[in-house]
Amino acid sequence: MAFPDDVLADDEELVLHLHPHWRVVVGPVLILLVALAVTVLAWVMLPQNDGGLLAFGVVALIMLYYGVRYGVRPLVVWRCTHYLVTGERVVLQDGVIARERRDLPLNRINDHALSQSVFDRLTGAGTLTVTSIGDEPAVLAAVPRAHDVQNLLYELIESLPDDVDDEDEPEPELPVQRRGLFGRRTPT
């Protein structure tokens, strides 16, 4: 599923579009394979009488439940989770039916921290926590190539234009120092 272009502004350029790391789907795929194997095993091993068909139906329903709940559902959630980095913001979007999207403007980001377990380091993934001014931290879990994403985020933040141009502002005038009673200058 491609990310919809209507989320981006007209002049906004997409720099990076990611889903969580592929290791997130290993468990659900294994659960689907086990559920299928148990269903086939029940079909082969149970007798072909009324009791065997009833037992097969129960086993098949249980495996269908576990396959959908712990196999298909996490795969769909993984596929519908998007991490986007543009030239102006970081966008986190997830949700299958009800969507939740969070935008973090790059000019409001004041910290981004990376944490990696040993397994994360082996797979190149990590958890990136982005702190924005005045907001709760946004956690991007299982980010692939997490170190590169953190470096890219740093480069984008550093390349933002400064809001204040020191050259264009006139220097403020210093107030005239007044001495004496009622602000009058005393004669020299």
DRENDO-1510 file (C-alpha; in Angstrom, 1 decimal, always signed):
<recs>
REC; n; res; u; v; w
REC; 1; MET; +0.0; +0.0; +0.0 .
REC; 2; ALA; +1.6; +3.3; -1.1 .
REC; 3; PHE; +1.3; +6.2; +1.2 .
REC; 4; PRO; -1.3; +8.7; +0.0 .
REC; 5; ASP; +0.1; +11.8; -1.6 .
REC; 6; ASP; -2.8; +13.9; -0.3 .
REC; 7; VAL; -1.2; +13.9; +3.2 .
REC; 8; LEU; +1.8; +15.8; +1.9 .
REC; 9; ALA; +1.6; +19.6; +1.1 .
REC; 10; ASP; +2.0; +20.7; -2.5 .
REC; 11; ASP; +5.6; +21.8; -2.2 .
REC; 12; GLU; +6.6; +19.1; +0.4 .
REC; 13; GLU; +9.2; +16.6; -0.8 .
REC; 14; LEU; +9.2; +13.0; +0.6 .
REC; 15; VAL; +12.7; +12.1; +1.8 .
REC; 16; LEU; +12.0; +8.7; +3.4 .
REC; 17; HIS; +9.1; +6.3; +3.7 .
REC; 18; LEU; +9.5; +3.3; +6.0 .
REC; 19; HIS; +7.5; +0.6; +7.6 .
REC; 20; PRO; +8.6; -1.1; +10.8 .
REC; 21; HIS; +11.5; -3.6; +10.3 .
REC; 22; TRP; +10.7; -6.9; +8.6 .
REC; 23; ARG; +11.7; -8.8; +11.7 .
REC; 24; VAL; +8.3; -7.7; +13.2 .
REC; 25; VAL; +6.5; -10.0; +10.7 .
REC; 26; VAL; +8.6; -13.2; +11.4 .
REC; 27; GLY; +6.5; -14.2; +14.5 .
REC; 28; PRO; +3.1; -13.7; +12.8 .
REC; 29; VAL; +4.2; -15.7; +9.7 .
REC; 30; LEU; +5.4; -18.5; +12.0 .
REC; 31; ILE; +2.1; -18.5; +13.8 .
REC; 32; LEU; +0.2; -18.7; +10.5 .
REC; 33; LEU; +2.4; -21.6; +9.4 .
REC; 34; VAL; +1.9; -23.5; +12.7 .
REC; 35; ALA; -1.9; -22.9; +12.6 .
REC; 36; LEU; -2.0; -24.3; +9.0 .
REC; 37; ALA; +0.2; -27.3; +10.0 .
REC; 38; VAL; -2.0; -28.1; +13.0 .
REC; 39; THR; -5.1; -27.9; +10.8 .
REC; 40; VAL; -3.7; -30.2; +8.1 .
REC; 41; LEU; -2.4; -32.6; +10.8 .
REC; 42; ALA; -5.9; -32.7; +12.4 .
REC; 43; TRP; -7.4; -33.4; +9.0 .
REC; 44; VAL; -5.1; -36.3; +8.3 .
REC; 45; MET; -5.0; -37.8; +11.8 .
REC; 46; LEU; -8.6; -37.6; +12.9 .
REC; 47; PRO; -11.0; -40.3; +11.8 .
REC; 48; GLN; -13.5; -39.6; +9.1 .
REC; 49; ASN; -16.6; -40.3; +11.2 .
REC; 50; ASP; -19.0; -37.8; +12.8 .
REC; 51; GLY; -16.9; -37.4; +15.9 .
REC; 52; GLY; -13.7; -36.9; +13.9 .
REC; 53; LEU; -15.3; -34.3; +11.7 .
REC; 54; LEU; -16.7; -32.5; +14.8 .
REC; 55; ALA; -13.2; -32.5; +16.4 .
REC; 56; PHE; -11.7; -31.3; +13.1 .
REC; 57; GLY; -14.2; -28.4; +13.0 .
REC; 58; VAL; -13.3; -27.4; +16.6 .
REC; 59; VAL; -9.5; -27.6; +15.8 .
REC; 60; ALA; -10.0; -25.7; +12.6 .
REC; 61; LEU; -12.0; -22.9; +14.3 .
REC; 62; ILE; -9.4; -22.6; +17.1 .
REC; 63; MET; -6.6; -22.4; +14.5 .
REC; 64; LEU; -8.5; -19.9; +12.4 .
REC; 65; TYR; -9.0; -17.7; +15.5 .
REC; 66; TYR; -5.3; -17.9; +16.4 .
REC; 67; GLY; -4.2; -17.5; +12.8 .
REC; 68; VAL; -6.3; -14.3; +12.4 .
REC; 69; ARG; -5.6; -12.9; +15.8 .
REC; 70; TYR; -1.9; -13.5; +16.1 .
REC; 71; GLY; -1.0; -13.9; +12.4 .
REC; 72; VAL; -3.0; -11.9; +10.0 .
REC; 73; ARG; -3.8; -9.0; +12.3 .
REC; 74; PRO; -0.1; -8.1; +13.1 .
REC; 75; LEU; +0.7; -8.4; +9.4 .
REC; 76; VAL; -2.0; -5.9; +8.5 .
REC; 77; VAL; -1.0; -3.6; +11.3 .
REC; 78; TRP; +2.6; -3.8; +10.1 .
REC; 79; ARG; +1.6; -3.0; +6.6 .
REC; 80; CYS; -0.5; +0.0; +7.7 .
REC; 81; THR; +2.1; +1.6; +9.8 .
REC; 82; HIS; +4.0; +4.3; +8.1 .
REC; 83; TYR; +7.1; +6.4; +9.1 .
REC; 84; LEU; +7.6; +9.4; +6.8 .
REC; 85; VAL; +10.3; +12.0; +6.8 .
REC; 86; THR; +9.9; +15.0; +4.6 .
REC; 87; GLY; +11.9; +18.2; +4.3 .
REC; 88; GLU; +9.5; +19.8; +6.8 .
REC; 89; ARG; +8.2; +17.2; +9.2 .
REC; 90; VAL; +8.2; +13.7; +10.5 .
REC; 91; VAL; +4.9; +11.9; +10.0 .
REC; 92; LEU; +3.8; +8.8; +12.0 .
REC; 93; GLN; +0.6; +7.1; +10.8 .
REC; 94; ASP; -0.9; +3.8; +11.9 .
REC; 95; GLY; -4.2; +2.1; +12.1 .
REC; 96; VAL; -6.2; -0.2; +9.8 .
REC; 97; ILE; -9.8; +1.0; +10.1 .
REC; 98; ALA; -9.4; +4.0; +12.4 .
REC; 99; ARG; -6.3; +6.0; +11.5 .
REC; 100; GLU; -4.0; +7.9; +13.8 .
REC; 101; ARG; -1.5; +10.4; +12.4 .
REC; 102; ARG; +1.0; +12.5; +14.2 .
REC; 103; ASP; +3.0; +15.3; +12.6 .
REC; 104; LEU; +6.2; +16.6; +14.1 .
REC; 105; PRO; +7.6; +19.7; +12.4 .
REC; 106; LEU; +11.3; +19.5; +12.0 .
REC; 107; ASN; +11.8; +23.0; +13.4 .
REC; 108; ARG; +10.1; +22.0; +16.7 .
REC; 109; ILE; +12.2; +18.8; +17.2 .
REC; 110; ASN; +14.7; +19.3; +20.0 .
REC; 111; ASP; +15.9; +15.8; +20.6 .
REC; 112; HIS; +16.0; +12.4; +18.9 .
REC; 113; ALA; +17.4; +9.4; +20.7 .
REC; 114; LEU; +18.1; +5.9; +19.4 .
REC; 115; SER; +18.0; +2.8; +21.5 .
REC; 116; GLN; +19.1; -0.7; +20.2 .
REC; 117; SER; +19.2; -4.1; +21.9 .
REC; 118; VAL; +21.7; -6.6; +20.8 .
REC; 119; PHE; +19.2; -8.2; +18.5 .
REC; 120; ASP; +18.3; -4.8; +17.1 .
REC; 121; ARG; +22.0; -4.2; +16.3 .
REC; 122; LEU; +22.3; -7.5; +14.5 .
REC; 123; THR; +19.3; -6.7; +12.3 .
REC; 124; GLY; +20.1; -3.0; +11.9 .
REC; 125; ALA; +16.8; -1.9; +13.6 .
REC; 126; GLY; +16.2; +0.3; +16.6 .
REC; 127; THR; +13.7; +2.4; +18.4 .
REC; 128; LEU; +13.9; +6.1; +17.6 .
REC; 129; THR; +12.4; +8.5; +20.2 .
REC; 130; VAL; +11.7; +12.0; +18.8 .
REC; 131; THR; +11.0; +14.8; +21.3 .
REC; 132; SER; +9.3; +17.9; +20.1 .
REC; 133; ILE; +8.9; +21.2; +21.9 .
REC; 134; GLY; +5.8; +21.1; +24.1 .
REC; 135; ASP; +4.7; +17.6; +23.0 .
REC; 136; GLU; +5.0; +14.1; +24.2 .
REC; 137; PRO; +7.8; +12.1; +22.7 .
REC; 138; ALA; +7.0; +10.2; +19.6 .
REC; 139; VAL; +8.3; +6.6; +19.5 .
REC; 140; LEU; +9.1; +5.0; +16.2 .
REC; 141; ALA; +9.5; +1.3; +17.0 .
REC; 142; ALA; +11.5; -1.2; +15.0 .
REC; 143; VAL; +12.8; +1.4; +12.5 .
REC; 144; PRO; +14.9; -0.3; +9.8 .
REC; 145; ARG; +18.4; +1.2; +9.3 .
REC; 146; ALA; +17.8; +3.2; +12.5 .
REC; 147; HIS; +21.3; +4.7; +12.7 .
REC; 148; ASP; +21.0; +6.1; +9.1 .
REC; 149; VAL; +17.5; +7.4; +9.8 .
REC; 150; GLN; +18.8; +9.2; +12.9 .
REC; 151; ASN; +21.6; +10.7; +10.9 .
REC; 152; LEU; +19.3; +11.8; +8.1 .
REC; 153; LEU; +16.9; +13.4; +10.7 .
REC; 154; TYR; +19.9; +15.3; +12.2 .
REC; 155; GLU; +21.0; +16.5; +8.8 .
REC; 156; LEU; +17.5; +17.7; +7.9 .
REC; 157; ILE; +17.1; +19.6; +11.2 .
REC; 158; GLU; +20.5; +21.2; +10.7 .
REC; 159; SER; +19.7; +22.3; +7.2 .
REC; 160; LEU; +16.6; +24.1; +8.1 .
REC; 161; PRO; +16.8; +27.9; +7.5 .
REC; 162; ASP; +17.1; +30.0; +10.7 .
REC; 163; ASP; +14.0; +32.0; +11.4 .
REC; 164; VAL; +15.9; +35.1; +12.4 .
REC; 165; ASP; +18.3; +36.8; +10.0 .
REC; 166; ASP; +20.8; +38.9; +11.9 .
REC; 167; GLU; +21.8; +40.9; +8.9 .
REC; 168; ASP; +18.4; +42.2; +8.0 .
REC; 169; GLU; +17.4; +43.4; +11.5 .
REC; 170; PRO; +18.4; +47.0; +12.3 .
REC; 171; GLU; +20.5; +47.3; +15.5 .
REC; 172; PRO; +18.4; +48.6; +18.4 .
REC; 173; GLU; +19.1; +52.1; +19.5 .
REC; 174; LEU; +20.6; +52.5; +22.9 .
REC; 175; PRO; +18.6; +54.7; +25.2 .
REC; 176; VAL; +20.2; +58.0; +26.1 .
REC; 177; GLN; +21.5; +58.0; +29.6 .
REC; 178; ARG; +19.9; +60.6; +31.7 .
REC; 179; ARG; +21.1; +61.8; +34.9 .
REC; 180; GLY; +19.7; +64.0; +37.5 .
REC; 181; LEU; +16.3; +64.7; +38.9 .
REC; 182; PHE; +13.4; +64.0; +36.6 .
REC; 183; GLY; +15.5; +62.5; +33.9 .
REC; 184; ARG; +17.2; +65.8; +33.0 .
REC; 185; ARG; +20.8; +65.9; +31.9 .
REC; 186; THR; +23.1; +67.5; +34.2 .
REC; 187; PRO; +25.3; +70.2; +32.7 .
REC; 188; THR; +28.9; +69.2; +32.2 .
</recs>
